[in-house]
Amino acid sequence: MIKKIAILCSIFLNLCIVRWEPVAIRMTWEAVGSQTFTFYTENSNVFAFFVCLLVAVCQVICLFTGRQLPRWVKTLKYIATCCLTMTFLTVVFVLGPMYEDGNGWYIMLLTGSMLYHHFLNPVVAMVSFLLFEREPRLPLASVPLALVPTIVYGVYDLWGNITGRIDGPYPFMRVYDQTIQESLMWFAIILGTNLLYAFVLWWLGGN
């Protein structure tokens, strides 16, 4: 009975993200148009949308068959959750404090599409992964996989800024507004913190 309740909660929370994401991505598109997919936030949330849809479908199957969530599906959910956690923590510790008037956290966590992309989707993804998707266990080797989307995006975005095809969109990605050392420092900080919380999520997830 407890297992079925956990599966039902997982289905509900994953479907919340599936429901919210189309609303949020439309709001972002209306605001910035084709620049939408230059943001790590939007890319990670769209990725999470498809993963959460997959998890919800698989959990429905598990509900009727009694089987566990396939390991590869949980691995995808783990990676997606790490990406959304990256978005949430970057806003809390980096982007939010950049606002001089002190309203950064309110603006970036509770207004417009950012309410969904920066706050609701990440928090719901973490809750569903940590509390209701604890099986099957993931090997420690899953942790480095969580860095792959961040590395791919980072390399793509840095190259876009170097060649002038992309401007930012984050202040610390604008290579011509800072020294090479500062760019490398940001890259190292982001990957280092990414690895740290990826390990923490893996550990807290019952592994």
C-alpha positions as CSV (number, residue, x, y, z in Angstrom):
1,M,0.0,0.0,0.0
2,I,2.8,2.4,0.9
3,K,4.5,1.6,-2.4
4,K,1.4,2.4,-4.4
5,I,0.9,5.7,-2.5
6,A,4.5,6.7,-3.4
7,I,3.9,5.8,-7.1
8,L,0.7,7.9,-7.1
9,C,2.5,10.8,-5.6
10,S,5.3,10.5,-8.1
11,I,2.8,10.4,-11.0
12,F,1.0,13.5,-9.6
13,L,4.2,15.5,-9.1
14,N,5.7,14.6,-12.5
15,L,2.4,15.5,-14.2
16,C,2.5,18.9,-12.4
17,I,5.8,19.7,-14.2
18,V,4.3,18.4,-17.5
19,R,1.3,20.7,-17.0
20,W,3.3,23.8,-16.0
21,E,6.1,23.7,-18.5
22,P,4.1,24.5,-21.6
23,V,2.7,27.5,-19.8
24,A,6.2,28.7,-18.7
25,I,7.9,28.1,-22.0
26,R,5.2,30.0,-23.8
27,M,5.7,33.0,-21.5
28,T,9.4,32.9,-22.1
29,W,8.9,32.8,-25.9
30,E,6.6,35.7,-25.8
31,A,9.2,37.7,-23.9
32,V,12.4,36.8,-25.7
33,G,11.4,34.9,-28.8
34,S,14.2,32.8,-30.5
35,Q,16.6,33.6,-27.7
36,T,14.5,31.3,-25.5
37,F,16.8,28.3,-26.1
38,T,20.0,30.1,-25.4
39,F,19.1,29.9,-21.7
40,Y,20.2,26.9,-19.6
41,T,17.1,27.4,-17.6
42,E,14.7,26.9,-20.5
43,N,16.7,24.0,-22.0
44,S,16.8,22.1,-18.6
45,N,13.1,22.6,-18.0
46,V,12.2,21.4,-21.5
47,F,14.4,18.3,-20.9
48,A,12.7,17.8,-17.6
49,F,9.3,18.1,-19.2
50,F,9.9,15.1,-21.5
51,V,11.6,13.1,-18.7
52,C,8.8,13.7,-16.3
53,L,6.2,12.7,-18.9
54,L,8.2,9.5,-19.4
55,V,8.4,8.9,-15.6
56,A,4.7,9.4,-15.2
57,V,3.9,6.9,-18.0
58,C,6.3,4.3,-16.6
59,Q,5.0,4.8,-13.0
60,V,1.4,4.1,-14.3
61,I,2.7,0.9,-15.7
62,C,4.5,0.1,-12.5
63,L,1.3,0.7,-10.6
64,F,-0.5,-2.1,-12.5
65,T,2.5,-4.5,-12.9
66,G,4.1,-4.1,-9.5
67,R,7.5,-3.6,-11.1
68,Q,10.1,-0.9,-10.3
69,L,10.8,2.1,-12.4
70,P,13.4,1.1,-15.0
71,R,16.9,2.1,-13.9
72,W,17.5,4.0,-17.1
73,V,14.4,6.0,-16.6
74,K,15.3,6.9,-13.0
75,T,18.8,7.9,-14.3
76,L,17.2,10.3,-16.7
77,K,15.0,11.7,-13.9
78,Y,18.1,12.0,-11.7
79,I,20.0,14.0,-14.4
80,A,17.0,16.2,-15.1
81,T,16.6,16.9,-11.4
82,C,20.2,17.8,-11.1
83,C,19.8,20.3,-14.0
84,L,16.8,21.9,-12.4
85,T,18.7,22.0,-9.1
86,M,21.5,23.8,-10.9
87,T,19.0,26.4,-12.1
88,F,17.5,26.9,-8.7
89,L,20.8,27.2,-6.8
90,T,22.3,29.5,-9.5
91,V,19.4,31.9,-9.0
92,V,19.5,31.7,-5.2
93,F,23.3,32.1,-4.8
94,V,24.4,34.0,-8.0
95,L,21.7,35.7,-10.0
96,G,19.4,36.8,-7.2
97,P,22.0,38.7,-5.3
98,M,23.1,40.6,-8.4
99,Y,20.0,42.8,-8.1
100,E,21.1,45.9,-6.2
101,D,17.7,46.8,-4.9
102,G,17.4,43.5,-3.0
103,N,14.4,42.3,-5.0
104,G,16.4,39.8,-7.0
105,W,15.1,36.7,-5.3
106,Y,11.5,37.8,-5.5
107,I,11.8,38.7,-9.2
108,M,13.7,35.6,-10.3
109,L,11.8,33.0,-8.2
110,L,8.2,34.3,-8.1
111,T,7.4,36.3,-11.2
112,G,6.4,35.3,-14.7
113,S,7.9,32.1,-16.2
114,M,10.6,32.2,-13.6
115,L,8.1,31.1,-11.0
116,Y,7.9,27.8,-12.8
117,H,11.4,27.5,-14.3
118,H,13.3,28.7,-11.3
119,F,11.2,27.6,-8.4
120,L,8.2,25.3,-8.8
121,N,9.6,22.9,-11.3
122,P,13.0,22.5,-9.5
123,V,11.4,22.0,-6.1
124,V,8.8,19.6,-7.3
125,A,11.4,17.6,-9.2
126,M,13.6,17.3,-6.1
127,V,10.6,16.3,-3.9
128,S,9.4,13.6,-6.3
129,F,12.9,12.2,-6.8
130,L,14.0,12.3,-3.2
131,L,10.8,11.1,-1.6
132,F,8.8,9.0,-4.1
133,E,11.3,7.6,-6.6
134,R,13.8,6.0,-4.3
135,E,13.8,2.7,-6.2
136,P,15.8,1.3,-8.0
137,R,19.0,2.4,-6.5
138,L,21.5,4.2,-8.8
139,P,25.2,3.4,-8.8
140,L,27.8,6.0,-7.8
141,A,28.8,6.1,-11.5
142,S,25.6,8.0,-12.2
143,V,26.9,11.1,-10.5
144,P,29.3,12.2,-13.2
145,L,26.5,11.8,-15.8
146,A,24.7,14.7,-14.1
147,L,27.4,17.0,-15.3
148,V,27.0,16.2,-19.0
149,P,24.2,18.6,-19.8
150,T,25.9,21.4,-18.0
151,I,29.2,20.8,-19.8
152,V,27.5,20.5,-23.2
153,Y,25.6,23.7,-22.6
154,G,28.6,25.5,-21.2
155,V,30.8,24.7,-24.1
156,Y,28.1,25.6,-26.6
157,D,27.3,28.9,-24.9
158,L,30.9,29.9,-24.3
159,W,31.7,29.3,-28.0
160,G,28.6,31.3,-29.0
161,N,29.8,34.2,-26.8
162,I,33.4,34.0,-28.2
163,T,32.1,34.0,-31.8
164,G,29.5,36.7,-31.2
165,R,26.5,34.5,-32.0
166,I,25.2,34.6,-28.4
167,D,25.2,37.4,-26.0
168,G,25.3,36.0,-22.5
169,P,22.6,35.3,-21.7
170,Y,24.1,35.1,-18.2
171,P,26.5,37.8,-17.0
172,F,29.2,35.3,-16.1
173,M,29.1,33.8,-19.7
174,R,30.0,37.1,-21.4
175,V,33.7,36.4,-22.0
176,Y,34.5,39.8,-23.3
177,D,33.3,41.5,-20.2
178,Q,35.7,39.6,-18.0
179,T,39.2,38.1,-18.0
180,I,40.0,34.6,-19.2
181,Q,40.9,33.7,-15.6
182,E,37.4,34.9,-14.5
183,S,35.7,32.9,-17.2
184,L,37.7,29.8,-16.2
185,M,37.0,30.4,-12.5
186,W,33.2,30.6,-13.2
187,F,33.4,27.4,-15.3
188,A,35.2,25.6,-12.5
189,I,32.9,26.9,-9.8
190,I,29.8,25.9,-11.7
191,L,31.1,22.4,-12.5
192,G,32.4,21.9,-8.9
193,T,29.1,22.9,-7.3
194,N,27.2,20.8,-9.9
195,L,29.2,17.8,-8.9
196,L,28.7,18.5,-5.2
197,Y,24.9,18.7,-5.3
198,A,24.7,15.9,-7.8
199,F,26.4,13.7,-5.2
200,V,24.2,15.0,-2.4
201,L,21.0,14.3,-4.5
202,W,22.3,10.8,-5.3
203,W,23.1,10.2,-1.6
204,L,19.8,11.6,-0.2
205,G,17.9,9.6,-2.9
206,G,18.6,6.4,-0.9
207,N,21.6,5.2,-2.8
